[in-house]
């Protein structure tokens, strides 16, 4: 079955990999010279800011870079954003993010921060958006302790899911 056909039938064409299995897969790819970049977040309603952030994250890995996107689970999004979120299930968010050409793998995490995911996957880089600085990323010390670096990517924080939801709600009020 083609990847496009699998996506249309609601299945990710191999990009979603559970964290434990992904850790083993990435170790083999690192031994072959690949650079792993981890981006993480809710990605509750995909918008252009997300696309620019993820494209920049992929570019940070260089020519042999691989981009892994770790999505917050549905319960984790609710804890972070409130009871009306997420707007889409983890499965739907993973399918959308996984459909982006710049994304190589998608996984998920339910913890309050990406610390356990960073420790499991041990990426060369953790990418965060421009609403952070290298020093304000919550897991920056962990990344450095694992021998990695934090990179800031994307355009200025002119886009947000919350602002987009408010704009849509106002348009239909």
Backbone bond lengths (Angstrom), bond angles and torsions (degrees), N, CA, C in turn:
res aa  C-N    CA-C-N  psi(-1)  N-CA   C-N-CA  omega(-1)  CA-C   N-CA-C  phi
1 X - - - 1.461 - - 1.532 107.86 -
2 X 1.307 116.73 137.24 1.461 120.93 -179.90 1.529 110.02 -70.89
3 X 1.365 117.30 154.22 1.473 119.41 176.80 1.524 112.66 -58.09
4 X 1.349 116.84 -37.67 1.467 119.57 179.85 1.529 110.55 -64.37
5 X 1.324 116.35 -43.55 1.463 120.09 179.35 1.538 110.81 -64.08
6 X 1.345 116.50 -41.15 1.470 119.94 178.09 1.523 110.59 -62.05
7 X 1.339 116.81 -41.29 1.474 120.44 179.19 1.522 110.49 -63.98
8 X 1.318 117.25 -40.20 1.460 120.56 179.70 1.522 111.57 -66.12
9 X 1.308 117.25 -26.88 1.456 120.76 179.20 1.532 111.57 -90.69
10 X 1.344 116.57 12.07 1.456 120.22 174.22 1.513 114.91 84.30
11 X 1.323 117.01 14.48 1.457 119.56 178.39 1.519 109.24 -116.34
12 X 1.307 116.27 136.22 1.458 120.51 175.15 1.518 107.99 -70.14
13 X 1.317 117.58 133.85 1.465 119.40 179.93 1.527 111.98 -77.15
14 X 1.334 116.23 57.18 1.441 120.62 173.46 1.515 116.26 89.52
15 X 1.316 119.61 2.34 1.463 119.70 -177.73 1.522 113.01 -84.81
16 X 1.327 119.36 -28.56 1.470 119.97 178.19 1.524 108.82 -82.44
17 X 1.330 114.70 122.48 1.460 120.85 179.57 1.528 107.22 -134.64
18 X 1.332 118.08 126.96 1.462 119.74 177.07 1.534 110.73 -56.08
19 X 1.305 115.85 147.67 1.467 122.47 -172.03 1.529 113.61 -52.10
20 X 1.303 118.11 -47.83 1.475 120.44 -176.99 1.530 110.66 -62.24
21 X 1.318 116.69 -45.16 1.467 120.31 179.47 1.528 110.75 -67.12
22 X 1.330 116.06 -37.70 1.460 120.55 179.55 1.523 111.08 -64.55
23 X 1.319 118.22 -37.32 1.464 121.58 179.06 1.524 110.54 -57.47
24 X 1.317 116.82 -46.12 1.474 120.76 179.63 1.528 110.96 -65.96
25 X 1.306 116.93 -42.02 1.460 121.58 179.24 1.529 111.15 -61.22
26 X 1.336 116.28 -44.99 1.459 120.24 -178.36 1.523 112.20 -67.05
27 X 1.323 118.19 -34.16 1.464 120.00 178.07 1.524 110.30 -58.76
28 X 1.321 116.78 -43.39 1.466 120.25 177.91 1.520 112.18 -64.41
29 X 1.321 116.86 -39.63 1.462 120.60 179.87 1.530 111.27 -69.16
30 X 1.321 117.02 -36.65 1.468 120.55 176.78 1.525 110.11 -62.89
31 X 1.328 117.38 -41.70 1.470 120.98 178.75 1.524 111.38 -60.99
32 X 1.330 116.13 -25.36 1.473 120.42 178.51 1.526 112.14 -92.12
33 X 1.335 116.72 11.73 1.455 120.43 172.40 1.517 116.54 95.24
34 X 1.325 117.75 7.83 1.461 119.89 178.86 1.527 110.74 -80.80
35 X 1.317 114.91 148.10 1.456 122.94 176.56 1.522 107.61 -104.29
36 X 1.319 116.86 129.18 1.463 121.55 -176.49 1.533 109.82 -104.07
37 X 1.320 114.50 128.26 1.459 122.67 175.54 1.526 107.13 -115.53
38 X 1.324 116.95 131.25 1.462 121.91 176.96 1.514 109.60 -110.28
39 X 1.311 116.34 127.34 1.464 123.13 170.25 1.522 105.67 -117.30
40 X 1.313 117.34 145.76 1.465 118.54 -179.90 1.519 110.59 -141.88
41 X 1.330 114.85 155.65 1.447 120.29 177.63 1.514 111.74 163.47
42 X 1.332 114.48 -175.05 1.471 121.25 -178.33 1.522 111.91 -80.75
43 X 1.328 116.76 -44.52 1.468 122.37 -177.17 1.529 110.08 49.78
44 X 1.326 114.02 49.32 1.460 122.16 -173.45 1.526 112.78 -71.86
45 X 1.298 117.18 -33.56 1.459 122.60 177.98 1.522 105.17 -145.31
46 X 1.309 115.62 100.40 1.458 121.42 -172.54 1.524 111.17 -59.79
47 X 1.339 116.57 130.81 1.467 121.40 178.48 1.524 109.32 -140.19
48 X 1.321 116.46 175.86 1.458 121.69 -173.55 1.535 112.06 -61.09
49 X 1.306 118.63 -32.41 1.462 120.67 176.84 1.522 111.43 -61.39
50 X 1.332 116.59 -39.96 1.463 120.38 176.22 1.523 110.36 -62.25
51 X 1.317 116.41 -46.92 1.461 120.70 -178.57 1.524 111.03 -58.67
52 X 1.322 117.36 -45.57 1.470 120.92 -178.95 1.530 111.37 -66.83
53 X 1.324 117.10 -38.06 1.463 121.79 176.66 1.527 110.54 -62.89
54 X 1.322 116.73 -47.03 1.462 120.21 -177.57 1.529 112.11 -69.76
55 X 1.321 117.32 -38.28 1.468 119.95 177.05 1.528 109.97 -63.11
56 X 1.328 116.97 -41.64 1.458 120.73 177.04 1.518 112.14 -65.40
57 X 1.321 116.24 -37.55 1.463 120.52 178.18 1.523 109.98 -63.22
58 X 1.308 116.64 -45.15 1.472 120.40 179.28 1.518 110.15 -60.98
59 X 1.324 117.49 -43.15 1.466 121.98 -179.39 1.530 111.42 -62.42
60 X 1.325 117.77 -31.69 1.459 121.40 -179.67 1.518 112.24 -61.62
61 X 1.315 116.93 -23.70 1.463 121.41 -179.73 1.509 114.43 -80.22
62 X 1.320 116.99 -8.48 1.459 119.76 179.52 1.515 112.45 75.62
63 X 1.344 116.01 -168.47 1.467 120.10 -173.01 1.524 115.03 -63.65
64 X 1.321 118.17 -25.53 1.472 120.36 178.04 1.526 110.77 -109.23
65 X 1.336 115.00 26.13 1.451 120.01 -177.88 1.516 113.10 -77.70
66 X 1.317 114.91 146.01 1.461 123.27 174.44 1.520 107.38 -123.91
67 X 1.314 116.89 132.36 1.461 120.54 178.19 1.520 110.46 -103.65
68 X 1.329 114.46 123.05 1.460 122.77 174.15 1.518 106.79 -108.44
69 X 1.324 117.36 129.75 1.461 121.58 175.51 1.519 107.94 -111.78
70 X 1.328 115.51 120.76 1.467 122.20 177.41 1.522 108.04 -99.95
71 X 1.319 116.07 116.11 1.464 122.50 -178.95 1.522 111.00 -95.01
72 X 1.329 115.65 138.72 1.457 119.86 171.76 1.531 108.49 -64.14
73 X 1.319 116.81 139.24 1.463 120.19 175.13 1.529 109.06 -65.77
74 X 1.312 116.95 167.92 1.467 121.27 179.72 1.532 110.89 -58.83
75 X 1.327 117.35 -44.72 1.473 120.50 179.87 1.526 110.63 -63.17
76 X 1.309 116.86 -38.91 1.462 121.24 178.99 1.529 111.27 -65.71
77 X 1.326 117.17 -40.42 1.466 120.57 177.13 1.529 109.74 -62.46
78 X 1.334 117.58 -43.10 1.471 120.85 178.37 1.518 111.20 -59.22
79 X 1.327 116.30 -42.82 1.473 119.48 178.90 1.527 111.08 -63.38
80 X 1.308 117.33 -38.14 1.467 121.57 -177.63 1.526 113.57 -79.65
81 X 1.345 116.60 -40.54 1.468 121.21 -168.41 1.524 114.60 -111.20
82 X 1.323 117.02 -14.00 1.459 119.21 179.27 1.519 112.89 112.71
83 X 1.342 116.63 171.37 1.469 122.00 -170.61 1.523 115.36 -68.88
84 X 1.318 118.96 -15.85 1.474 119.75 -179.58 1.530 112.63 -90.72
85 X 1.306 115.93 -0.18 1.459 120.36 -178.24 1.527 108.94 -117.27
86 X 1.296 119.94 153.31 1.456 127.26 5.44 1.519 111.63 -80.37
87 X 1.305 115.49 160.98 1.457 120.95 176.72 1.523 111.04 -77.56
88 X 1.331 115.93 -28.27 1.458 121.86 179.00 1.527 108.39 -126.19
89 X 1.311 116.16 150.07 1.466 120.85 179.55 1.522 110.70 -69.39
90 X 1.313 115.43 163.62 1.460 121.12 175.75 1.527 110.35 -54.72
91 X 1.304 117.11 -43.66 1.470 120.37 -178.99 1.531 110.80 -59.33
92 X 1.324 116.56 -43.85 1.465 120.12 179.54 1.521 111.43 -67.94
93 X 1.337 116.60 -43.35 1.470 120.22 179.00 1.522 110.74 -63.18
94 X 1.328 116.83 -40.49 1.469 120.74 179.04 1.526 110.77 -64.65
95 X 1.310 116.90 -38.99 1.461 120.34 179.05 1.527 111.05 -64.63
96 X 1.317 116.81 -44.30 1.468 120.38 179.41 1.524 112.03 -65.92
97 X 1.322 117.28 -49.82 1.466 120.53 -179.52 1.527 109.76 -63.30
98 X 1.315 116.64 -41.08 1.461 120.77 179.29 1.519 113.83 -65.42
99 X 1.313 117.11 -21.67 1.464 120.29 179.40 1.531 112.23 -77.23
100 X 1.330 117.53 -13.13 1.461 120.32 179.45 1.524 109.69 -73.09
101 X 1.316 116.14 134.54 1.465 121.44 -177.65 1.520 112.58 -60.92
102 X 1.313 118.19 -30.16 1.469 121.11 -176.85 1.523 112.85 -77.41
103 X 1.322 118.29 -11.00 1.468 122.40 -176.22 1.526 109.79 -97.87
104 X 1.339 115.32 128.57 1.469 120.19 179.06 1.517 112.68 -96.87
105 X 1.338 116.85 -39.83 1.460 121.24 -178.82 1.519 109.59 -142.38
106 X 1.328 114.92 149.55 1.465 122.07 175.72 1.521 107.05 -126.57
107 X 1.328 115.76 138.00 1.452 121.51 174.94 1.525 106.93 -139.36
108 X 1.312 117.67 -175.92 1.472 119.61 -179.91 1.515 110.26 -140.23
109 X 1.342 113.88 161.76 1.462 120.05 176.51 1.521 108.65 -148.74
110 X 1.335 115.94 146.85 1.458 121.01 -178.39 1.508 114.26 -111.06
111 X 1.324 116.98 -4.10 1.460 120.73 -179.05 1.534 110.30 -74.55
112 X 1.330 117.81 162.74 1.472 121.01 -178.64 1.535 114.13 -63.05
113 X 1.330 116.64 -29.40 1.470 120.38 177.15 1.529 108.63 -128.34
114 X 1.321 115.52 175.03 1.466 121.11 179.76 1.523 112.57 -86.38
115 X 1.328 117.94 11.80 1.466 121.26 -175.40 1.531 112.88 -54.86
116 X 1.310 118.47 -51.22 1.472 120.81 -177.92 1.530 110.78 -63.44
117 X 1.316 116.64 -35.89 1.471 120.70 178.54 1.525 110.11 -67.52
118 X 1.325 116.57 -42.87 1.468 120.02 176.82 1.523 110.79 -60.85
119 X 1.318 116.72 -44.85 1.469 120.23 -179.48 1.532 111.24 -64.37
120 X 1.317 116.83 -37.32 1.464 120.25 -179.61 1.529 112.27 -73.34
121 X 1.321 116.97 -43.28 1.466 120.50 -173.27 1.525 113.86 -91.53
122 X 1.334 117.72 -24.44 1.459 123.34 177.28 1.535 112.38 48.91
123 X 1.335 116.97 58.39 1.467 119.16 -178.99 1.532 111.46 -71.09
124 X 1.313 115.21 159.11 1.463 120.45 174.05 1.527 110.27 -71.14
125 X 1.337 115.83 -33.54 1.462 122.21 -177.91 1.522 109.90 -136.27
126 X 1.331 115.36 143.23 1.461 120.85 164.73 1.519 105.48 -110.28
127 X 1.314 117.07 123.34 1.463 122.17 179.78 1.520 109.43 -99.20
128 X 1.316 115.24 135.18 1.459 121.38 175.00 1.522 107.66 -131.35
129 X 1.323 116.13 160.01 1.455 122.26 -178.88 1.515 112.57 -77.29
130 X 1.323 114.69 174.02 1.463 121.10 -174.12 1.527 114.31 -73.04
131 X 1.322 117.93 -0.86 1.458 119.53 172.36 1.532 110.42 -79.29
132 X 1.329 116.86 -1.72 1.458 123.59 175.91 1.520 109.59 -115.60
133 X 1.330 114.77 164.83 1.459 122.03 164.71 1.522 105.59 -116.93
134 X 1.305 117.09 166.13 1.462 120.45 179.73 1.530 110.45 -54.75
135 X 1.320 116.87 -36.11 1.464 120.24 -177.83 1.528 114.44 -84.50
136 X 1.338 118.11 -18.32 1.470 119.02 -177.91 1.531 113.59 -93.48
137 X 1.321 118.16 -4.49 1.468 120.92 177.73 1.529 107.98 -65.39
138 X 1.335 118.13 124.50 1.472 120.69 -174.33 1.534 114.35 -55.01
139 X 1.322 116.99 -33.65 1.464 120.50 -176.18 1.532 113.17 -99.08
140 X 1.331 118.15 12.83 1.473 121.39 -174.34 1.531 112.33 -54.86
141 X 1.312 118.11 -44.22 1.471 120.50 -178.88 1.530 110.89 -64.57
142 X 1.319 116.70 -37.44 1.470 120.63 178.70 1.519 109.93 -65.61
143 X 1.329 116.81 -45.20 1.465 121.25 179.46 1.526 109.79 -57.98
144 X 1.323 116.46 -49.12 1.471 120.30 179.44 1.532 110.87 -62.23
145 X 1.324 116.83 -40.34 1.463 120.98 178.72 1.518 113.12 -62.59
146 X 1.309 116.21 -26.79 1.470 121.56 177.84 1.527 111.73 -88.55
147 X 1.343 116.00 1.77 1.462 119.84 179.25 1.516 114.09 89.32
148 X 1.325 116.86 9.42 1.459 120.65 -178.79 1.510 112.92 -101.04
149 X 1.327 114.68 -175.75 1.465 121.63 178.46 1.517 109.83 -133.02
150 X 1.322 115.17 150.91 1.463 121.61 173.09 1.521 107.40 -93.96
151 X 1.334 116.61 135.62 1.463 121.71 174.32 1.522 108.51 -125.21
152 X 1.315 115.42 143.71 1.467 121.73 177.76 1.524 107.05 -104.50
153 X 1.329 116.13 126.76 1.466 120.34 -176.01 1.528 110.90 -134.00
154 X 1.309 114.87 165.98 1.461 121.34 176.14 1.509 111.57 100.39
155 X 1.306 114.19 -178.12 1.460 120.46 179.89 1.525 109.51 -91.41
156 X 1.329 117.53 173.22 1.473 118.78 176.86 1.527 110.84 -54.06
157 X 1.295 116.62 149.29 1.469 122.07 -175.31 1.536 110.65 -70.27
158 X 1.335 115.47 69.25 1.463 121.62 177.80 1.528 111.43 -97.79
159 X 1.325 116.70 -2.02 1.463 121.58 -176.41 1.518 108.23 -129.31
160 X 1.317 115.97 140.25 1.466 119.44 172.42 1.520 108.45 -152.61
161 X 1.316 114.66 151.88 1.459 119.80 177.79 1.521 110.42 -62.30
162 X 1.336 117.12 -42.89 1.467 120.55 -179.24 1.530 111.20 -60.39
163 X 1.338 117.16 -42.69 1.470 120.62 178.84 1.525 110.87 -66.30
164 X 1.319 117.03 -38.29 1.461 120.43 178.68 1.530 110.85 -66.28
165 X 1.321 117.09 -41.11 1.469 121.02 177.73 1.536 109.37 -61.94
166 X 1.327 116.51 -44.59 1.482 120.53 179.52 1.521 111.20 -62.15
167 X 1.320 116.81 -40.05 1.466 121.43 179.50 1.531 111.27 -64.75
168 X 1.299 116.68 -43.21 1.466 121.49 178.65 1.533 109.57 -65.93
169 X 1.328 117.25 -44.67 1.470 121.14 179.92 1.536 110.20 -60.10
170 X 1.316 117.38 -42.46 1.470 121.36 179.51 1.527 110.92 -65.43
171 X 1.325 116.65 -39.60 1.468 120.52 -179.05 1.529 111.86 -65.44
172 X 1.334 117.34 -28.30 1.455 120.76 -177.69 1.517 113.52 -107.59
173 X 1.320 117.03 9.86 1.470 120.51 -178.64 1.529 110.73 -77.67
